[in-house]
Amino acid sequence: ALMGFADGRQVAVQLMEEEEELGPDDLLLLVRPWRVVEARLHAPTEMVVSKNQPLVEFQAKLTERYKGLLQDGKDEADKENQPENLEDKLEICVAHATGPPMTIKRCE
């Protein structure tokens, strides 16, 4: 009876162990760290961010969350193969949720 009635938003339902409330400016993202050198794409994890958050703050939040994946540069074997001041860091790319599943081939 309400055909064509929409506000441009989509609804998803997920059973949660604890209550969580999101505002109209919040986004729920699935984030998958990709270790290029190891050719390893980690499992997705959910992350709630504000769509008004500056990119530099978003990158800082990602760095804090995934700091365990970053190399500290103290490995002697790696120092021979890398320039002296090369620091491991996170970079951001966007992939659409539609289409084929996220694999290393799709990231290249």
Summary of the structure (lengths in Angstrom):
residues: 108
radius of gyration: 18.4
end to end distance: 45.7
largest distance: 68.5
contacts: 155
relative contact order: 0.15
helix: 22%
strand: 15%
